[in-house]
Amino acid sequence: MKNIINKLFLVATVMIVGLSFTSCDDDIEIWDSATLEYSGSYVCQVQYEDGSVYADYSDSRIIDIYNTEANVDNEVWFTDHGKWLEITSKFFLNGDASSFASKSLSYDDLPLNNSMVKVPTTKPTAAGETVVKNIWGAKTGLVEGKVLQKAATTIGGNVADSIYMKVVFLYGDVTFKSQEVPEAYRANPDVAEFEWIFDSSVYDTSSTDETYIYSGHRYTGFSEDSH
Protein backbone atom coordinates (compact mmCIF):
# COMPACT_ATOMS: atom_id res chain seq x y z
CA MET A 1 0.00 0.00 0.00
CA LYS A 2 2.81 2.37 0.91
CA ASN A 3 4.49 1.81 -2.48
CA ILE A 4 1.22 2.46 -4.31
CA ILE A 5 0.73 5.75 -2.45
CA ASN A 6 4.29 6.82 -3.24
CA LYS A 7 3.78 6.05 -6.93
CA LEU A 8 0.54 8.02 -7.02
CA PHE A 9 2.25 10.94 -5.32
CA LEU A 10 5.06 10.83 -7.89
CA VAL A 11 2.61 10.83 -10.82
CA ALA A 12 0.68 13.75 -9.34
CA THR A 13 3.90 15.70 -8.82
CA VAL A 14 4.99 15.16 -12.43
CA MET A 15 1.57 16.29 -13.67
CA ILE A 16 1.72 19.47 -11.56
CA VAL A 17 5.24 20.28 -12.76
CA GLY A 18 4.15 19.68 -16.34
CA LEU A 19 1.21 22.01 -15.93
CA SER A 20 3.48 24.61 -14.36
CA PHE A 21 5.85 24.51 -17.34
CA THR A 22 2.90 24.81 -19.73
CA SER A 23 1.59 27.85 -17.85
CA CYS A 24 5.03 29.49 -17.96
CA ASP A 25 5.28 28.91 -21.72
CA ASP A 26 1.83 30.43 -22.22
CA ASP A 27 2.85 33.51 -20.22
CA ILE A 28 5.98 33.96 -22.34
CA GLU A 29 3.91 33.88 -25.51
CA ILE A 30 1.41 36.41 -24.14
CA TRP A 31 4.04 38.89 -22.95
CA ASP A 32 6.44 38.54 -25.90
CA SER A 33 7.43 41.91 -27.36
CA ALA A 34 7.99 42.79 -31.01
CA THR A 35 10.66 45.27 -29.86
CA LEU A 36 12.52 42.98 -27.48
CA GLU A 37 15.99 43.99 -28.73
CA TYR A 38 15.32 47.62 -27.73
CA SER A 39 13.19 47.05 -24.68
CA GLY A 40 14.38 47.30 -21.11
CA SER A 41 15.63 49.62 -18.39
CA TYR A 42 18.89 51.50 -18.84
CA VAL A 43 21.21 53.44 -16.57
CA CYS A 44 22.46 56.41 -18.58
CA GLN A 45 24.55 59.53 -18.48
CA VAL A 46 23.09 62.50 -20.37
CA GLN A 47 25.39 64.90 -22.18
CA TYR A 48 25.08 68.07 -24.18
CA GLU A 49 26.25 67.90 -27.79
CA ASP A 50 29.61 69.42 -26.81
CA GLY A 51 30.28 66.44 -24.53
CA SER A 52 29.74 68.19 -21.21
CA VAL A 53 27.61 66.30 -18.70
CA TYR A 54 24.02 67.37 -18.13
CA ALA A 55 23.20 64.52 -15.70
CA ASP A 56 25.49 61.74 -14.51
CA TYR A 57 24.71 58.07 -13.94
CA SER A 58 22.20 57.39 -11.17
CA ASP A 59 20.02 54.42 -10.27
CA SER A 60 17.27 56.92 -9.43
CA ARG A 61 17.19 58.06 -13.07
CA ILE A 62 16.34 55.12 -15.27
CA ILE A 63 15.45 55.18 -18.96
CA ASP A 64 12.74 52.71 -20.01
CA ILE A 65 12.11 51.57 -23.56
CA TYR A 66 9.14 49.34 -24.33
CA ASN A 67 6.72 48.39 -27.09
CA THR A 68 3.58 50.35 -27.89
CA GLU A 69 0.09 48.91 -27.58
CA ALA A 70 0.29 47.96 -31.26
CA ASN A 71 3.34 45.80 -30.44
CA VAL A 72 4.94 46.07 -33.87
CA ASP A 73 8.55 46.21 -35.01
CA ASN A 74 10.39 49.53 -34.65
CA GLU A 75 7.65 51.32 -32.70
CA VAL A 76 8.65 52.05 -29.10
CA TRP A 77 7.96 54.26 -26.11
CA PHE A 78 10.91 56.05 -24.53
CA THR A 79 10.57 57.62 -21.09
CA ASP A 80 12.72 58.97 -18.27
CA HIS A 81 9.67 59.22 -15.98
CA GLY A 82 10.20 62.97 -15.60
CA LYS A 83 13.49 62.46 -13.75
CA TRP A 84 15.77 64.31 -16.20
CA LEU A 85 14.54 66.15 -19.27
CA GLU A 86 10.91 65.09 -18.99
CA ILE A 87 10.45 62.89 -22.00
CA THR A 88 7.74 60.34 -22.70
CA SER A 89 7.70 59.99 -26.46
CA LYS A 90 6.72 57.41 -29.00
CA PHE A 91 9.38 56.75 -31.64
CA PHE A 92 8.76 55.31 -35.11
CA LEU A 93 12.12 53.93 -36.17
CA ASN A 94 14.07 52.88 -39.23
CA GLY A 95 16.82 50.28 -38.91
CA ASP A 96 17.29 47.71 -36.19
CA ALA A 97 18.59 47.68 -32.63
CA SER A 98 22.22 47.92 -33.78
CA SER A 99 21.55 51.18 -35.69
CA PHE A 100 18.27 53.10 -35.66
CA ALA A 101 16.75 56.56 -36.05
CA SER A 102 13.35 58.23 -36.34
CA LYS A 103 11.73 57.63 -39.72
CA SER A 104 11.36 61.39 -39.98
CA LEU A 105 12.66 64.35 -37.98
CA SER A 106 10.08 66.71 -39.45
CA TYR A 107 8.04 68.31 -36.68
CA ASP A 108 4.73 67.43 -38.28
CA ASP A 109 5.66 63.74 -38.46
CA LEU A 110 6.70 63.39 -34.80
CA PRO A 111 4.31 62.42 -31.97
CA LEU A 112 3.85 64.67 -28.96
CA ASN A 113 6.13 64.42 -25.94
CA ASN A 114 3.51 63.55 -23.34
CA SER A 115 5.71 64.61 -20.43
CA MET A 116 5.91 68.20 -21.67
CA VAL A 117 2.58 68.77 -23.41
CA LYS A 118 0.23 69.29 -20.49
CA VAL A 119 -3.12 71.07 -20.43
CA PRO A 120 -3.24 74.56 -18.85
CA THR A 121 -3.79 74.61 -15.11
CA THR A 122 -6.37 77.42 -15.33
CA LYS A 123 -9.81 75.96 -16.01
CA PRO A 124 -11.81 77.24 -18.99
CA THR A 125 -15.14 78.95 -18.29
CA ALA A 126 -16.93 78.08 -21.53
CA ALA A 127 -16.67 75.81 -24.55
CA GLY A 128 -14.73 77.02 -27.58
CA GLU A 129 -11.99 78.92 -25.73
CA THR A 130 -8.40 78.52 -26.95
CA VAL A 131 -5.01 78.80 -25.30
CA VAL A 132 -1.62 78.64 -27.04
CA LYS A 133 1.45 77.54 -25.07
CA ASN A 134 5.02 77.73 -26.34
CA ILE A 135 6.55 74.48 -25.11
CA TRP A 136 10.18 73.39 -25.17
CA GLY A 137 10.37 69.71 -26.04
CA ALA A 138 6.80 69.59 -27.32
CA LYS A 139 8.09 66.93 -29.69
CA THR A 140 11.26 64.87 -29.75
CA GLY A 141 13.08 63.05 -32.51
CA LEU A 142 15.68 60.31 -32.44
CA VAL A 143 18.64 61.45 -34.54
CA GLU A 144 20.56 58.20 -34.13
CA GLY A 145 20.87 55.33 -31.71
CA LYS A 146 22.14 51.84 -31.09
CA VAL A 147 21.76 49.04 -28.55
CA LEU A 148 24.68 46.63 -28.70
CA GLN A 149 24.51 43.27 -26.97
CA LYS A 150 27.13 42.67 -24.28
CA ALA A 151 29.14 45.71 -25.39
CA ALA A 152 29.34 47.45 -22.00
CA THR A 153 31.20 46.70 -18.80
CA THR A 154 29.51 48.03 -15.65
CA ILE A 155 31.31 49.67 -12.74
CA GLY A 156 30.99 46.34 -10.94
CA GLY A 157 32.73 44.50 -13.77
CA ASN A 158 29.63 42.82 -15.20
CA VAL A 159 28.87 42.59 -18.90
CA ALA A 160 25.67 44.29 -20.12
CA ASP A 161 24.08 45.63 -23.30
CA SER A 162 25.17 49.17 -24.13
CA ILE A 163 22.93 51.98 -25.35
CA TYR A 164 23.58 55.24 -27.22
CA MET A 165 20.86 57.65 -28.30
CA LYS A 166 20.97 61.20 -29.65
CA VAL A 167 17.63 62.91 -29.05
CA VAL A 168 16.55 66.33 -30.32
CA PHE A 169 13.99 68.38 -28.35
CA LEU A 170 11.93 70.75 -30.52
CA TYR A 171 9.93 73.82 -29.55
CA GLY A 172 6.28 73.98 -30.50
CA ASP A 173 3.32 76.32 -30.21
CA VAL A 174 0.64 74.03 -28.81
CA THR A 175 -3.02 74.98 -28.99
CA PHE A 176 -5.62 73.72 -26.53
CA LYS A 177 -9.38 74.14 -26.97
CA SER A 178 -12.07 73.90 -24.33
CA GLN A 179 -15.05 71.60 -24.42
CA GLU A 180 -17.95 70.87 -22.09
CA VAL A 181 -17.50 67.94 -19.75
CA PRO A 182 -20.21 65.27 -20.19
CA GLU A 183 -22.72 65.17 -17.32
CA ALA A 184 -21.60 61.71 -16.21
CA TYR A 185 -18.11 63.06 -15.44
CA ARG A 186 -19.07 66.27 -13.64
CA ALA A 187 -18.78 66.80 -9.91
CA ASN A 188 -22.38 68.06 -10.08
CA PRO A 189 -24.35 66.88 -13.14
CA ASP A 190 -26.50 69.99 -12.99
CA VAL A 191 -23.54 72.41 -13.14
CA ALA A 192 -21.71 72.83 -16.44
CA GLU A 193 -17.98 72.08 -16.41
CA PHE A 194 -15.37 72.65 -19.07
CA GLU A 195 -11.98 71.12 -19.80
CA TRP A 196 -9.00 71.67 -22.07
CA ILE A 197 -8.16 69.19 -24.82
CA PHE A 198 -5.21 69.16 -27.21
CA ASP A 199 -6.03 70.76 -30.56
CA SER A 200 -2.86 71.22 -32.62
CA SER A 201 0.86 71.88 -32.50
CA VAL A 202 3.00 73.98 -34.82
CA TYR A 203 6.79 74.04 -34.99
CA ASP A 204 8.31 77.21 -33.52
CA THR A 205 10.98 78.19 -36.04
CA SER A 206 12.11 81.17 -33.96
CA SER A 207 13.50 79.01 -31.16
CA THR A 208 16.64 76.89 -31.05
CA ASP A 209 16.23 73.14 -30.75
CA GLU A 210 18.41 71.30 -28.25
CA THR A 211 20.06 67.91 -28.65
CA TYR A 212 21.11 65.58 -25.84
CA ILE A 213 23.04 62.32 -25.87
CA TYR A 214 22.03 59.38 -23.68
CA SER A 215 24.69 56.70 -23.17
CA GLY A 216 24.97 53.84 -20.73
CA HIS A 217 24.03 50.22 -20.23
CA ARG A 218 21.12 47.97 -19.47
CA TYR A 219 20.20 48.02 -15.75
CA THR A 220 21.52 44.88 -14.08
CA GLY A 221 20.05 45.18 -10.60
CA PHE A 222 23.31 43.99 -9.05
CA SER A 223 24.44 45.92 -5.96
CA GLU A 224 28.00 46.21 -7.29
CA ASP A 225 26.69 48.12 -10.34
CA SER A 226 24.80 50.69 -8.28
CA HIS A 227 25.47 54.38 -9.00
C-alpha positions as a Markdown table, in Angstrom:
| # | Residue | x | y | z |
|---|---|---|---|---|
| 1 | Met | 0.0 | 0.0 | 0.0 |
| 2 | Lys | 2.8 | 2.4 | 0.9 |
| 3 | Asn | 4.5 | 1.8 | -2.5 |
| 4 | Ile | 1.2 | 2.5 | -4.3 |
| 5 | Ile | 0.7 | 5.7 | -2.4 |
| 6 | Asn | 4.3 | 6.8 | -3.2 |
| 7 | Lys | 3.8 | 6.0 | -6.9 |
| 8 | Leu | 0.5 | 8.0 | -7.0 |
| 9 | Phe | 2.2 | 10.9 | -5.3 |
| 10 | Leu | 5.1 | 10.8 | -7.9 |
| 11 | Val | 2.6 | 10.8 | -10.8 |
| 12 | Ala | 0.7 | 13.8 | -9.3 |
| 13 | Thr | 3.9 | 15.7 | -8.8 |
| 14 | Val | 5.0 | 15.2 | -12.4 |
| 15 | Met | 1.6 | 16.3 | -13.7 |
| 16 | Ile | 1.7 | 19.5 | -11.6 |
| 17 | Val | 5.2 | 20.3 | -12.8 |
| 18 | Gly | 4.2 | 19.7 | -16.3 |
| 19 | Leu | 1.2 | 22.0 | -15.9 |
| 20 | Ser | 3.5 | 24.6 | -14.4 |
| 21 | Phe | 5.8 | 24.5 | -17.3 |
| 22 | Thr | 2.9 | 24.8 | -19.7 |
| 23 | Ser | 1.6 | 27.8 | -17.9 |
| 24 | Cys | 5.0 | 29.5 | -18.0 |
| 25 | Asp | 5.3 | 28.9 | -21.7 |
| 26 | Asp | 1.8 | 30.4 | -22.2 |
| 27 | Asp | 2.9 | 33.5 | -20.2 |
| 28 | Ile | 6.0 | 34.0 | -22.3 |
| 29 | Glu | 3.9 | 33.9 | -25.5 |
| 30 | Ile | 1.4 | 36.4 | -24.1 |
| 31 | Trp | 4.0 | 38.9 | -23.0 |
| 32 | Asp | 6.4 | 38.5 | -25.9 |
| 33 | Ser | 7.4 | 41.9 | -27.4 |
| 34 | Ala | 8.0 | 42.8 | -31.0 |
| 35 | Thr | 10.7 | 45.3 | -29.9 |
| 36 | Leu | 12.5 | 43.0 | -27.5 |
| 37 | Glu | 16.0 | 44.0 | -28.7 |
| 38 | Tyr | 15.3 | 47.6 | -27.7 |
| 39 | Ser | 13.2 | 47.1 | -24.7 |
| 40 | Gly | 14.4 | 47.3 | -21.1 |
| 41 | Ser | 15.6 | 49.6 | -18.4 |
| 42 | Tyr | 18.9 | 51.5 | -18.8 |
| 43 | Val | 21.2 | 53.4 | -16.6 |
| 44 | Cys | 22.5 | 56.4 | -18.6 |
| 45 | Gln | 24.5 | 59.5 | -18.5 |
| 46 | Val | 23.1 | 62.5 | -20.4 |
| 47 | Gln | 25.4 | 64.9 | -22.2 |
| 48 | Tyr | 25.1 | 68.1 | -24.2 |
| 49 | Glu | 26.3 | 67.9 | -27.8 |
| 50 | Asp | 29.6 | 69.4 | -26.8 |
| 51 | Gly | 30.3 | 66.4 | -24.5 |
| 52 | Ser | 29.7 | 68.2 | -21.2 |
| 53 | Val | 27.6 | 66.3 | -18.7 |
| 54 | Tyr | 24.0 | 67.4 | -18.1 |
| 55 | Ala | 23.2 | 64.5 | -15.7 |
| 56 | Asp | 25.5 | 61.7 | -14.5 |
| 57 | Tyr | 24.7 | 58.1 | -13.9 |
| 58 | Ser | 22.2 | 57.4 | -11.2 |
| 59 | Asp | 20.0 | 54.4 | -10.3 |
| 60 | Ser | 17.3 | 56.9 | -9.4 |
| 61 | Arg | 17.2 | 58.1 | -13.1 |
| 62 | Ile | 16.3 | 55.1 | -15.3 |
| 63 | Ile | 15.4 | 55.2 | -19.0 |
| 64 | Asp | 12.7 | 52.7 | -20.0 |
| 65 | Ile | 12.1 | 51.6 | -23.6 |
| 66 | Tyr | 9.1 | 49.3 | -24.3 |
| 67 | Asn | 6.7 | 48.4 | -27.1 |
| 68 | Thr | 3.6 | 50.3 | -27.9 |
| 69 | Glu | 0.1 | 48.9 | -27.6 |
| 70 | Ala | 0.3 | 48.0 | -31.3 |
| 71 | Asn | 3.3 | 45.8 | -30.4 |
| 72 | Val | 4.9 | 46.1 | -33.9 |
| 73 | Asp | 8.6 | 46.2 | -35.0 |
| 74 | Asn | 10.4 | 49.5 | -34.7 |
| 75 | Glu | 7.7 | 51.3 | -32.7 |
| 76 | Val | 8.6 | 52.0 | -29.1 |
| 77 | Trp | 8.0 | 54.3 | -26.1 |
| 78 | Phe | 10.9 | 56.1 | -24.5 |
| 79 | Thr | 10.6 | 57.6 | -21.1 |
| 80 | Asp | 12.7 | 59.0 | -18.3 |
| 81 | His | 9.7 | 59.2 | -16.0 |
| 82 | Gly | 10.2 | 63.0 | -15.6 |
| 83 | Lys | 13.5 | 62.5 | -13.8 |
| 84 | Trp | 15.8 | 64.3 | -16.2 |
| 85 | Leu | 14.5 | 66.2 | -19.3 |
| 86 | Glu | 10.9 | 65.1 | -19.0 |
| 87 | Ile | 10.4 | 62.9 | -22.0 |
| 88 | Thr | 7.7 | 60.3 | -22.7 |
| 89 | Ser | 7.7 | 60.0 | -26.5 |
| 90 | Lys | 6.7 | 57.4 | -29.0 |
| 91 | Phe | 9.4 | 56.8 | -31.6 |
| 92 | Phe | 8.8 | 55.3 | -35.1 |
| 93 | Leu | 12.1 | 53.9 | -36.2 |
| 94 | Asn | 14.1 | 52.9 | -39.2 |
| 95 | Gly | 16.8 | 50.3 | -38.9 |
| 96 | Asp | 17.3 | 47.7 | -36.2 |
| 97 | Ala | 18.6 | 47.7 | -32.6 |
| 98 | Ser | 22.2 | 47.9 | -33.8 |
| 99 | Ser | 21.5 | 51.2 | -35.7 |
| 100 | Phe | 18.3 | 53.1 | -35.7 |
| 101 | Ala | 16.7 | 56.6 | -36.0 |
| 102 | Ser | 13.4 | 58.2 | -36.3 |
| 103 | Lys | 11.7 | 57.6 | -39.7 |
| 104 | Ser | 11.4 | 61.4 | -40.0 |
| 105 | Leu | 12.7 | 64.4 | -38.0 |
| 106 | Ser | 10.1 | 66.7 | -39.5 |
| 107 | Tyr | 8.0 | 68.3 | -36.7 |
| 108 | Asp | 4.7 | 67.4 | -38.3 |
| 109 | Asp | 5.7 | 63.7 | -38.5 |
| 110 | Leu | 6.7 | 63.4 | -34.8 |
| 111 | Pro | 4.3 | 62.4 | -32.0 |
| 112 | Leu | 3.9 | 64.7 | -29.0 |
| 113 | Asn | 6.1 | 64.4 | -25.9 |
| 114 | Asn | 3.5 | 63.5 | -23.3 |
| 115 | Ser | 5.7 | 64.6 | -20.4 |
| 116 | Met | 5.9 | 68.2 | -21.7 |
| 117 | Val | 2.6 | 68.8 | -23.4 |
| 118 | Lys | 0.2 | 69.3 | -20.5 |
| 119 | Val | -3.1 | 71.1 | -20.4 |
| 120 | Pro | -3.2 | 74.6 | -18.9 |
| 121 | Thr | -3.8 | 74.6 | -15.1 |
| 122 | Thr | -6.4 | 77.4 | -15.3 |
| 123 | Lys | -9.8 | 76.0 | -16.0 |
| 124 | Pro | -11.8 | 77.2 | -19.0 |
| 125 | Thr | -15.1 | 79.0 | -18.3 |
| 126 | Ala | -16.9 | 78.1 | -21.5 |
| 127 | Ala | -16.7 | 75.8 | -24.5 |
| 128 | Gly | -14.7 | 77.0 | -27.6 |
| 129 | Glu | -12.0 | 78.9 | -25.7 |
| 130 | Thr | -8.4 | 78.5 | -27.0 |
| 131 | Val | -5.0 | 78.8 | -25.3 |
| 132 | Val | -1.6 | 78.6 | -27.0 |
| 133 | Lys | 1.5 | 77.5 | -25.1 |
| 134 | Asn | 5.0 | 77.7 | -26.3 |
| 135 | Ile | 6.6 | 74.5 | -25.1 |
| 136 | Trp | 10.2 | 73.4 | -25.2 |
| 137 | Gly | 10.4 | 69.7 | -26.0 |
| 138 | Ala | 6.8 | 69.6 | -27.3 |
| 139 | Lys | 8.1 | 66.9 | -29.7 |
| 140 | Thr | 11.3 | 64.9 | -29.8 |
| 141 | Gly | 13.1 | 63.0 | -32.5 |
| 142 | Leu | 15.7 | 60.3 | -32.4 |
| 143 | Val | 18.6 | 61.4 | -34.5 |
| 144 | Glu | 20.6 | 58.2 | -34.1 |
| 145 | Gly | 20.9 | 55.3 | -31.7 |
| 146 | Lys | 22.1 | 51.8 | -31.1 |
| 147 | Val | 21.8 | 49.0 | -28.6 |
| 148 | Leu | 24.7 | 46.6 | -28.7 |
| 149 | Gln | 24.5 | 43.3 | -27.0 |
| 150 | Lys | 27.1 | 42.7 | -24.3 |
| 151 | Ala | 29.1 | 45.7 | -25.4 |
| 152 | Ala | 29.3 | 47.5 | -22.0 |
| 153 | Thr | 31.2 | 46.7 | -18.8 |
| 154 | Thr | 29.5 | 48.0 | -15.7 |
| 155 | Ile | 31.3 | 49.7 | -12.7 |
| 156 | Gly | 31.0 | 46.3 | -10.9 |
| 157 | Gly | 32.7 | 44.5 | -13.8 |
| 158 | Asn | 29.6 | 42.8 | -15.2 |
| 159 | Val | 28.9 | 42.6 | -18.9 |
| 160 | Ala | 25.7 | 44.3 | -20.1 |
| 161 | Asp | 24.1 | 45.6 | -23.3 |
| 162 | Ser | 25.2 | 49.2 | -24.1 |
| 163 | Ile | 22.9 | 52.0 | -25.4 |
| 164 | Tyr | 23.6 | 55.2 | -27.2 |
| 165 | Met | 20.9 | 57.7 | -28.3 |
| 166 | Lys | 21.0 | 61.2 | -29.7 |
| 167 | Val | 17.6 | 62.9 | -29.0 |
| 168 | Val | 16.5 | 66.3 | -30.3 |
| 169 | Phe | 14.0 | 68.4 | -28.3 |
| 170 | Leu | 11.9 | 70.7 | -30.5 |
| 171 | Tyr | 9.9 | 73.8 | -29.5 |
| 172 | Gly | 6.3 | 74.0 | -30.5 |
| 173 | Asp | 3.3 | 76.3 | -30.2 |
| 174 | Val | 0.6 | 74.0 | -28.8 |
| 175 | Thr | -3.0 | 75.0 | -29.0 |
| 176 | Phe | -5.6 | 73.7 | -26.5 |
| 177 | Lys | -9.4 | 74.1 | -27.0 |
| 178 | Ser | -12.1 | 73.9 | -24.3 |
| 179 | Gln | -15.0 | 71.6 | -24.4 |
| 180 | Glu | -18.0 | 70.9 | -22.1 |
| 181 | Val | -17.5 | 67.9 | -19.7 |
| 182 | Pro | -20.2 | 65.3 | -20.2 |
| 183 | Glu | -22.7 | 65.2 | -17.3 |
| 184 | Ala | -21.6 | 61.7 | -16.2 |
| 185 | Tyr | -18.1 | 63.1 | -15.4 |
| 186 | Arg | -19.1 | 66.3 | -13.6 |
| 187 | Ala | -18.8 | 66.8 | -9.9 |
| 188 | Asn | -22.4 | 68.1 | -10.1 |
| 189 | Pro | -24.3 | 66.9 | -13.1 |
| 190 | Asp | -26.5 | 70.0 | -13.0 |
| 191 | Val | -23.5 | 72.4 | -13.1 |
| 192 | Ala | -21.7 | 72.8 | -16.4 |
| 193 | Glu | -18.0 | 72.1 | -16.4 |
| 194 | Phe | -15.4 | 72.6 | -19.1 |
| 195 | Glu | -12.0 | 71.1 | -19.8 |
| 196 | Trp | -9.0 | 71.7 | -22.1 |
| 197 | Ile | -8.2 | 69.2 | -24.8 |
| 198 | Phe | -5.2 | 69.2 | -27.2 |
| 199 | Asp | -6.0 | 70.8 | -30.6 |
| 200 | Ser | -2.9 | 71.2 | -32.6 |
| 201 | Ser | 0.9 | 71.9 | -32.5 |
| 202 | Val | 3.0 | 74.0 | -34.8 |
| 203 | Tyr | 6.8 | 74.0 | -35.0 |
| 204 | Asp | 8.3 | 77.2 | -33.5 |
| 205 | Thr | 11.0 | 78.2 | -36.0 |
| 206 | Ser | 12.1 | 81.2 | -34.0 |
| 207 | Ser | 13.5 | 79.0 | -31.2 |
| 208 | Thr | 16.6 | 76.9 | -31.1 |
| 209 | Asp | 16.2 | 73.1 | -30.7 |
| 210 | Glu | 18.4 | 71.3 | -28.3 |
| 211 | Thr | 20.1 | 67.9 | -28.6 |
| 212 | Tyr | 21.1 | 65.6 | -25.8 |
| 213 | Ile | 23.0 | 62.3 | -25.9 |
| 214 | Tyr | 22.0 | 59.4 | -23.7 |
| 215 | Ser | 24.7 | 56.7 | -23.2 |
| 216 | Gly | 25.0 | 53.8 | -20.7 |
| 217 | His | 24.0 | 50.2 | -20.2 |
| 218 | Arg | 21.1 | 48.0 | -19.5 |
| 219 | Tyr | 20.2 | 48.0 | -15.8 |
| 220 | Thr | 21.5 | 44.9 | -14.1 |
| 221 | Gly | 20.0 | 45.2 | -10.6 |
| 222 | Phe | 23.3 | 44.0 | -9.1 |
| 223 | Ser | 24.4 | 45.9 | -6.0 |
| 224 | Glu | 28.0 | 46.2 | -7.3 |
| 225 | Asp | 26.7 | 48.1 | -10.3 |
| 226 | Ser | 24.8 | 50.7 | -8.3 |
| 227 | His | 25.5 | 54.4 | -9.0 |
